[in-house]
Amino acid sequence: MNVLKYILLMLVASVIVLVSSCKKDDIITDPVIFYDDRTTVLQYRCINDDIEFFVDALSDTTNHIGGEYPNVDFCGISIDYNNNGVLDANIDLQVSQLADERMCVSYLLSQNSSTPCEFYSDVTGETKFSSTINSTEPHMNYTIRIPKSRISENNVSNLSIRLHNAETGFEFIPREQDYFTSTIEIEW
């Protein structure tokens, strides 16, 4: 009888912990796919005051997490903060993951330079080599979460994605290599 009481008590305690860990006021939108060329799928969703990006690099089927550049896989997002289609020094920024998985936030100064990395607790990311809903074959995928206030002054953002594959080098989405010559617009 004591075993049954213990199991019942543990079950009730587990439910209480689960309920208390969920925030009643969290607002999470459904993911929006904003790019899909069959080799890379990009999506985002809103989670309260943040945008969470998911970059599914389907064609990168080799695991190069960690390591030294250029023998490492990573992802970066370049953000045209004021949405004017040109690079504005110290206004537009890039967010990318370092080999130690910290998220580097730097302001763009020119096509070839940026400020040193700054690290903020509200900019987070995760790199995985795993299967996803888009492919059962393990591949590189990235999650980057950024506060909306760092992305845009309003509810629209123009951005580009930079993927680095240790074996093939950089891929730019859209295909232009210059910052903001061509961007993808998202709206929330």
N, C-alpha and C positions, 0 to 999 in steps of 0.2 A: 504494500500500500504506500509506503514511503517513497518508493521509486516512481509510482504513478503521480504522486503529488509533486515530486521534484521535476518530472518531465512537464507536467502542466504548468508549474511555476516558471520554468525556463521558456516555455512556449509563450506565455503571457509577457514575460520580460522581453523576449525577442521582438514581439509585435510592438511593444511600447518603444523600444529603441528605434525600430524601423520608422514608426510614425513620427517620432521626435526628430529624426534626421532629415526628413523631407520638409522643405520650406513650402508652406501653403501658398505663399504669394509669388513663387517662382513663375516667370512667364517665359516659356520656351516655345519657339515657333517650329514648324516642320522644316526640315532641310530643303533648301532651294538649290537645284543644280543650275549653275550659271556658265558652265563650260563642259563639253564632252566631245572629245575627238577620237574616242575608242582607245587611246593610249593613256590619256589623263582625264580624270573627272574632278571637277572643282565644285564644291558646294559650300553653302554657309547657312547658319541658322542664328537667330537671336536668342540669347539667354540673358534675360533681364537687361542690363545696360551694356552688355558685351555682344560682340559678333564672334562666333566660332567658325573658323574656316576648316574645311576638311579637304585635303589634297590627296587624291588617290592616284599615285603614279603606277598605273597598271603595267607599263612596259619595263619598269625597273625591277627585275626579278632576281637581283643579286643583293645580298645584305652587306652594306657598307656603313653601318651605324657606328659612330665614333671614328677614331683615327685622325690622321693629319691631312690637311688640305694638300693636294687635290684628291686624295684617296678616301673620300668620305661622301656620303649622300646627305644632302640637306635641301631645305626649301626656304624661300624668302618671299615676302610680300612687299611690293613698293606701292606706296599710297600717295596719290595726288590729293593732298589734304583739302586744298581749296577748289579742286575740280576745274582748273582752268586749262588743262591740257599741256602745260609746260612745267619744267622743273623749276621750283622756287627754292632757292637756297635757304636753309634753316627753317623751312615751313613743311615741305614734303618729307616723308620719312620712309624708311624701310625697316622691316622686322624680319629677322632671320634667326635660325637656331644655330648655336655654336656646337662644336664637337662634344662638349660636356653637357649638352642639352639645355643650357641656359638660353633665354631668349634675349637677343641683342636688339635694342632699339637705337637707331641712329638717324640723324637728319641728313638729308642729301645736300651736298654743297655744289656738285657738278655731276656730269655724266660719269666721272671717274673718281670721285672722292665723296667722303661723308665724314660726319663727326665721329669721334670714338663711341664705342658701345656704351649705352646706359642700360641699366637693369631695373625693371619695375616689377613689383610683386603682382600687379594686376595684368601683366602680359605673360601668358603661359603657353606652353607647347609640349607636344609629345611626338616622338618619332617611333614608328613601328615597322617591323617587317612581318607582315601577316596577311592572311586572306581577308577580304572584306565582302560586303554585299555585291560589289561589282565584279569580283573575280575570286574563284576558289583557290587559285594559285598564289602562294605567298609573294608579296611584292612590297615596295616601300609605300608608306602612307603617313601623312602628317596632319596633326591637329594643332591649330594656332588660335588662341583666344585673345582678343584685343578689345578694350573698352571702346564703345562707339565714339566717345569724345576724342579719342586719339586718331580716329579714322576720318572724321568729317565734322564740320560745324552743323550740318543738317542730317537728313536721313538718306543721303545719296553719297556714294563714294566711287571714284574711278581708281582702278588699281591694276597692277600687273603682277604676275607670279614668275618667280625664278626658281627653277629646279636644277639641282646639280647632281648628276649621276657620276659616281667615281669612275665608271668605265667609258662614258660617252661625252662627259662635259656638261655644259649648260644647255638648258632648254628654256626659252622665254615664252610666256603665254600672256597676251598675244605674241606673235612671232617677232615683233620689233625688238631690237636690242637696246635702243635708246629709251630712257625713261620717258613715259607718257606720250610718245609719238602715237602710240595706239594703246588703248586701255580697255578694260572690261568694266562696265558700270553695274553696281549693285544698288538696290534700294530696299530700305526696311521701314 
